[in-house]
Amino acid sequence: MEERSYQFLKRLVDTPGPSGYEQQVQKVFREELADIADQIQTDIMGNVTAILNPGSAVRVMLVGHADEIGFQVRYIAEDGSIYFGQIGGHDAVVAVGQRVQIHTSKGPIPGVLGRKAVHLLEAGERDKVPKTDDLWIDIGAASKSEVEELVQIGDCITYAQQLQLLHGDRATARSFDNKMGCFLVAEALRILKNKPLRCSVYGVSSVQEEVGLRGARTASFEIDPLVGIATDVCHAMDYPGADKKKVGDIKLGKGPTIVRGANINPKVFSLMVETARSLDIPYQVEAAPGGTGTDANAMQISRAGMATGLIGVPLRYMHTPNEIMSLQDIVHGAQLMAGFVERITPEIDWTP
């Protein structure tokens, strides 16, 4: 990955943006595409759309979601303990003992996710998976009044981890899911800039995917594209204990996945595979017998329907503070998305 691209990816994944609080992430997306897109617009939901070659009869929508999982302040106890609700899906076992940041009007406030020490747990408690209600955030304050000088009800919270390079081309971050997707869309638009396109391209950084695919639903309705490609992370199954029978033999470093199944238009799938082979881009086929749980679900059934595809990028340890990806898989995902768009013409009939 080029240094410029890496720095952009780092800005995206290190910028806080749980569902409903994506504004700072969207600012980064807009700034990066200011000199690339012909038009940039932000809708009432908070989706940001960067447009190339507007006015073509064929509209193509590319989507990656900007939001990450997180927490939200719900209650401040008299002793200064801060209780919270989940934004998106969390494993409470992972959360115990993590460092967090509470994003307030006064700036980020550091804290720790606390739980009763293991020495003090009763025998029955040790065998139970903790619930979110069993945890609290400790910022070092001694009273509710101290906390309230800094923190307000409704402030969002993220894990404190930032992007870090690992061995080879591997990297870890708390929010590859799915700011990586916003990066991939932006990089595809960068590749497509000044290409002789035969379609209009709408690159969308969508919001609130983690709480119900909401941004993609409204953006799809507004743009009304004929073809749409979503991109999201998918489960890499190359770690101890992973059951490949449930997902497939998906590996880091072997290229993005091209998803096949009921959520995917078969002609989109075929052209995606043809594109990967033509450009010598490594890829893996991912089977999805029903819904994919991604923005592609909402896109496919918008209005009268959309010819929808999905590019997955393998990820280990999804929805934890330390997700791992191959940077080269991300690069190949952007190349695949851009190459697919270059092959779209008004003459293609997407009807199955």
C-alpha positions as CSV (number, residue, x, y, z in Angstrom):
1,M,0.0,0.0,0.0
2,E,1.3,3.4,-0.9
3,E,2.2,5.8,2.0
4,R,-0.4,8.3,1.0
5,S,-3.1,5.6,1.0
6,Y,-1.9,4.2,4.3
7,Q,-2.1,7.6,6.0
8,F,-5.6,8.1,4.7
9,L,-6.6,4.6,6.0
10,K,-5.1,5.5,9.3
11,R,-7.0,8.7,9.6
12,L,-10.3,6.9,8.9
13,V,-9.9,4.0,11.3
14,D,-8.4,6.2,14.1
15,T,-11.2,8.8,13.9
16,P,-14.1,7.9,16.2
17,G,-17.5,7.2,14.6
18,P,-20.0,4.8,16.3
19,S,-23.4,4.6,14.6
20,G,-25.1,8.0,14.8
21,Y,-21.8,9.7,15.6
22,E,-20.1,9.4,12.2
23,Q,-19.7,13.1,11.5
24,Q,-15.9,13.3,12.1
25,V,-15.3,10.2,9.9
26,Q,-17.4,11.8,7.1
27,K,-15.3,15.0,7.3
28,V,-12.2,12.9,6.6
29,F,-14.0,11.2,3.7
30,R,-15.1,14.5,2.2
31,E,-11.6,16.1,2.6
32,E,-9.9,13.2,0.9
33,L,-12.3,13.3,-2.2
34,A,-12.5,17.1,-2.5
35,D,-10.0,17.1,-5.5
36,I,-11.3,13.8,-7.0
37,A,-15.1,13.9,-7.2
38,D,-17.0,16.1,-9.6
39,Q,-19.6,16.6,-6.8
40,I,-19.9,15.8,-3.1
41,Q,-23.1,15.9,-1.2
42,T,-24.2,15.0,2.4
43,D,-27.8,14.0,3.0
44,I,-30.1,14.4,6.0
45,M,-29.1,11.0,7.4
46,G,-25.4,11.9,7.2
47,N,-24.4,9.8,4.2
48,V,-21.7,11.4,2.1
49,T,-21.8,10.7,-1.6
50,A,-18.9,11.6,-4.0
51,I,-20.0,11.6,-7.6
52,L,-17.9,11.0,-10.8
53,N,-19.3,11.7,-14.3
54,P,-22.8,12.8,-13.3
55,G,-25.6,12.8,-15.8
56,S,-25.1,9.4,-17.3
57,A,-28.2,7.3,-17.9
58,V,-26.7,4.4,-15.9
59,R,-26.0,5.1,-12.2
60,V,-23.7,2.9,-10.2
61,M,-23.6,3.0,-6.4
62,L,-20.5,2.0,-4.5
63,V,-21.0,1.8,-0.7
64,G,-18.8,1.3,2.4
65,H,-20.2,2.1,5.8
66,A,-18.5,4.8,8.0
67,D,-19.8,3.6,11.4
68,E,-18.1,1.4,14.0
69,I,-19.4,-0.3,17.1
70,G,-19.1,1.6,20.3
71,F,-21.0,2.5,23.5
72,Q,-23.1,5.4,24.8
73,V,-23.2,6.9,28.2
74,R,-26.6,6.1,29.9
75,Y,-26.2,6.6,33.6
76,I,-23.7,8.2,36.1
77,A,-23.7,6.7,39.6
78,E,-23.1,8.7,42.7
79,D,-19.7,7.1,43.1
80,G,-18.6,8.3,39.7
81,S,-19.0,5.0,37.9
82,I,-20.4,5.4,34.3
83,Y,-22.8,2.9,32.9
84,F,-23.4,2.5,29.2
85,G,-25.4,0.9,26.4
86,Q,-24.0,-0.9,23.4
87,I,-23.9,0.6,19.9
88,G,-23.8,-2.4,17.6
89,G,-22.9,-6.0,18.6
90,H,-20.3,-6.5,21.4
91,D,-18.9,-9.5,23.2
92,A,-18.8,-8.5,26.8
93,V,-15.9,-10.9,27.5
94,V,-13.7,-8.9,25.1
95,A,-14.8,-5.6,26.7
96,V,-13.6,-6.4,30.2
97,G,-10.5,-4.3,31.2
98,Q,-10.2,-2.4,27.9
99,R,-9.2,1.2,27.8
100,V,-11.8,3.5,26.2
101,Q,-12.3,7.1,25.2
102,I,-15.5,9.0,26.0
103,H,-16.0,11.6,23.2
104,T,-17.3,14.7,24.9
105,S,-17.9,18.3,23.9
106,K,-14.6,19.1,25.8
107,G,-12.7,16.4,23.9
108,P,-11.9,12.8,24.5
109,I,-11.8,11.6,28.1
110,P,-9.8,8.4,28.8
111,G,-11.3,5.6,30.9
112,V,-11.2,1.9,31.7
113,L,-14.0,-0.7,31.5
114,G,-14.2,-2.0,35.0
115,R,-15.5,-5.2,36.6
116,K,-15.1,-6.9,40.0
117,A,-11.6,-8.4,40.3
118,V,-11.4,-12.1,39.6
119,H,-10.3,-12.7,43.2
120,L,-13.6,-11.3,44.5
121,L,-15.9,-13.2,42.2
122,E,-18.0,-15.9,43.7
123,A,-17.6,-19.4,42.3
124,G,-20.8,-19.2,40.3
125,E,-19.8,-15.7,38.9
126,R,-16.5,-17.0,37.5
127,D,-18.3,-19.5,35.3
128,K,-20.7,-16.9,33.8
129,V,-20.2,-14.7,30.8
130,P,-20.4,-11.1,32.0
131,K,-23.2,-8.9,30.8
132,T,-22.9,-5.3,29.8
133,D,-24.8,-4.3,32.9
134,D,-22.1,-5.9,35.0
135,L,-19.5,-3.4,33.6
136,W,-18.9,0.2,34.1
137,I,-16.4,2.9,33.0
138,D,-14.0,4.4,35.5
139,I,-12.4,7.7,34.5
140,G,-10.7,8.2,37.9
141,A,-13.4,10.5,39.3
142,A,-14.6,10.1,42.9
143,S,-18.2,11.3,42.5
144,K,-21.1,11.9,40.1
145,S,-20.5,15.7,40.2
146,E,-16.9,15.3,39.1
147,V,-18.0,13.2,36.1
148,E,-20.7,15.6,35.1
149,E,-18.2,18.4,34.8
150,L,-16.8,16.4,31.8
151,V,-19.3,13.9,30.6
152,Q,-22.9,14.2,29.4
153,I,-25.6,11.5,29.0
154,G,-25.5,10.4,25.4
155,D,-21.8,10.9,24.8
156,C,-20.4,8.1,22.6
157,I,-17.5,5.8,23.6
158,T,-15.0,3.9,21.6
159,Y,-12.1,1.6,22.4
160,A,-8.8,3.5,22.7
161,Q,-6.8,1.3,20.2
162,Q,-5.4,2.9,17.0
163,L,-4.1,1.4,13.8
164,Q,-0.8,-0.5,14.3
165,L,1.3,-2.4,11.7
166,L,2.0,-6.0,12.4
167,H,4.3,-8.5,10.6
168,G,4.4,-8.3,6.8
169,D,1.4,-6.5,5.3
170,R,-0.9,-7.2,8.3
171,A,-2.3,-4.5,10.5
172,T,-4.6,-4.2,13.5
173,A,-7.2,-1.6,14.3
174,R,-10.4,-1.3,16.3
175,S,-12.6,-0.2,13.4
176,F,-11.5,-1.8,10.1
177,D,-15.2,-2.8,10.2
178,N,-16.0,-0.9,8.2
179,K,-14.1,2.3,7.7
180,M,-12.0,0.0,5.5
181,G,-15.0,0.0,3.2
182,C,-15.1,3.8,3.0
183,F,-11.4,3.7,2.2
184,L,-12.0,1.1,-0.5
185,V,-14.7,3.2,-2.1
186,A,-12.5,6.4,-2.0
187,E,-9.6,4.5,-3.6
188,A,-11.8,3.1,-6.3
189,L,-12.9,6.6,-7.2
190,R,-9.3,7.8,-7.2
191,I,-8.5,5.0,-9.8
192,L,-11.6,5.9,-11.9
193,K,-10.8,9.6,-12.0
194,N,-10.3,10.7,-15.6
195,K,-11.2,7.3,-17.0
196,P,-13.6,7.2,-20.0
197,L,-16.6,6.0,-17.9
198,R,-19.9,5.0,-19.5
199,C,-21.8,5.4,-16.3
200,S,-22.2,7.8,-13.4
201,V,-20.5,6.6,-10.2
202,Y,-21.9,7.4,-6.8
203,G,-19.4,6.6,-4.1
204,V,-21.2,6.5,-0.7
205,S,-19.8,6.5,2.8
206,S,-23.0,5.3,4.5
207,V,-24.0,5.6,8.1
208,Q,-25.7,3.5,10.8
209,E,-25.0,0.1,9.2
210,E,-24.3,-1.5,12.5
211,V,-27.7,-0.7,13.9
212,G,-29.8,-1.7,10.9
213,L,-28.4,-0.8,7.5
214,R,-30.1,2.6,7.7
215,G,-27.9,4.9,5.7
216,A,-27.7,2.5,2.7
217,R,-31.4,2.2,2.7
218,T,-32.0,6.0,2.4
219,A,-29.1,6.6,0.0
220,S,-30.3,3.8,-2.3
221,F,-33.7,5.3,-2.5
222,E,-32.4,8.8,-3.2
223,I,-29.8,7.8,-5.8
224,D,-32.0,5.1,-7.5
225,P,-29.0,3.3,-9.2
226,L,-29.3,0.4,-11.6
227,V,-26.2,-1.3,-10.2
228,G,-24.7,-1.3,-6.7
229,I,-21.6,-2.7,-5.1
230,A,-21.3,-2.8,-1.4
231,T,-18.1,-3.6,0.4
232,D,-17.6,-4.8,3.9
233,V,-15.4,-7.0,6.0
234,C,-15.9,-10.8,6.0
235,H,-14.7,-13.5,8.4
236,A,-11.3,-14.8,7.8
237,M,-11.3,-18.4,9.0
238,D,-7.5,-19.1,9.2
239,Y,-7.1,-19.0,13.0
240,P,-7.3,-21.7,15.6
241,G,-10.7,-23.1,16.3
242,A,-12.4,-21.4,13.3
243,D,-15.1,-23.6,11.8
244,K,-14.8,-23.4,8.1
245,K,-18.0,-25.5,7.6
246,K,-19.9,-22.4,8.8
247,V,-18.3,-19.7,6.6
248,G,-15.9,-21.3,4.1
249,D,-12.2,-21.4,3.7
250,I,-11.5,-17.7,3.7
251,K,-7.9,-16.5,4.4
252,L,-6.1,-13.3,4.9
253,G,-3.8,-12.3,2.1
254,K,-5.5,-14.4,-0.6
255,G,-7.5,-11.5,-2.0
256,P,-11.0,-10.0,-1.5
257,T,-14.0,-12.2,-1.6
258,I,-16.6,-12.0,-4.4
259,V,-19.9,-13.0,-2.7
260,R,-22.3,-15.3,-4.4
261,G,-25.9,-16.1,-3.3
262,A,-29.4,-14.8,-3.0
263,N,-28.4,-11.3,-2.1
264,I,-26.3,-11.0,-5.2
265,N,-27.3,-10.4,-8.8
266,P,-25.8,-13.3,-10.8
267,K,-24.7,-11.1,-13.7
268,V,-22.9,-8.8,-11.3
269,F,-21.1,-11.8,-9.8
270,S,-20.0,-13.1,-13.2
271,L,-18.7,-9.7,-14.3
272,M,-16.9,-9.3,-11.0
273,V,-15.1,-12.7,-11.5
274,E,-14.3,-11.8,-15.1
275,T,-12.8,-8.5,-14.0
276,A,-10.6,-10.1,-11.3
277,R,-9.3,-12.7,-13.8
278,S,-8.7,-10.1,-16.5
279,L,-6.8,-7.8,-14.1
280,D,-5.0,-10.7,-12.4
281,I,-6.4,-9.8,-9.1
282,P,-6.4,-12.6,-6.5
283,Y,-9.9,-13.3,-5.2
284,Q,-11.9,-15.8,-3.1
285,V,-15.5,-16.8,-3.7
286,E,-17.7,-16.5,-0.6
287,A,-21.0,-18.3,-0.4
288,A,-24.0,-16.4,1.2
289,P,-27.2,-18.5,0.9
290,G,-29.4,-15.8,2.3
291,G,-29.0,-12.2,3.4
292,T,-25.4,-11.1,3.9
293,G,-26.0,-8.8,6.9
294,T,-24.4,-5.9,5.0
295,D,-25.5,-2.8,3.2
296,A,-26.0,-5.0,0.1
297,N,-29.2,-6.3,1.8
298,A,-30.8,-2.9,1.8
299,M,-29.5,-2.0,-1.6
300,Q,-30.9,-5.1,-3.4
301,I,-34.5,-4.4,-2.4
302,S,-34.6,-0.6,-2.7
303,R,-37.4,0.7,-4.9
304,A,-37.9,-1.8,-7.8
305,G,-34.6,-3.6,-7.0
306,M,-30.9,-3.1,-7.8
307,A,-28.4,-5.4,-9.4
308,T,-26.3,-5.8,-6.4
309,G,-22.8,-7.2,-5.7
310,L,-20.7,-7.5,-2.6
311,I,-16.9,-7.4,-2.2
312,G,-15.7,-8.7,1.1
313,V,-12.3,-8.2,2.6
314,P,-11.1,-10.9,5.1
315,L,-10.9,-9.9,8.7
316,R,-9.9,-11.7,11.9
317,Y,-11.5,-11.0,15.3
318,M,-14.5,-9.0,14.0
319,H,-16.1,-6.6,16.5
320,T,-13.1,-6.6,18.9
321,P,-10.7,-3.8,19.6
322,N,-8.0,-5.6,17.7
323,E,-9.3,-6.6,14.2
324,I,-6.6,-7.8,11.8
325,M,-6.5,-7.4,8.0
326,S,-4.1,-7.7,5.1
327,L,-3.4,-4.3,3.6
328,Q,-2.8,-5.9,0.2
329,D,-6.3,-7.4,0.3
330,I,-7.7,-3.9,0.8
331,V,-5.7,-2.6,-2.2
332,H,-6.9,-5.5,-4.4
333,G,-10.5,-4.8,-3.3
334,A,-10.3,-1.2,-4.5
335,Q,-8.7,-2.4,-7.8
336,L,-11.5,-4.9,-8.3
337,M,-14.2,-2.4,-7.6
338,A,-12.8,0.1,-10.0
339,G,-12.2,-2.5,-12.7
340,F,-15.8,-3.6,-12.4
341,V,-17.1,-0.1,-12.9
342,E,-14.9,0.5,-16.0
343,R,-16.6,-2.5,-17.6
344,I,-20.2,-1.2,-17.2
345,T,-21.9,-0.1,-20.3
346,P,-25.5,1.0,-21.0
347,E,-25.9,-2.1,-23.2
348,I,-25.6,-4.6,-20.4
349,D,-28.9,-6.3,-19.4
350,W,-28.7,-7.1,-15.7
351,T,-31.9,-9.1,-15.7
352,P,-31.1,-12.6,-14.4
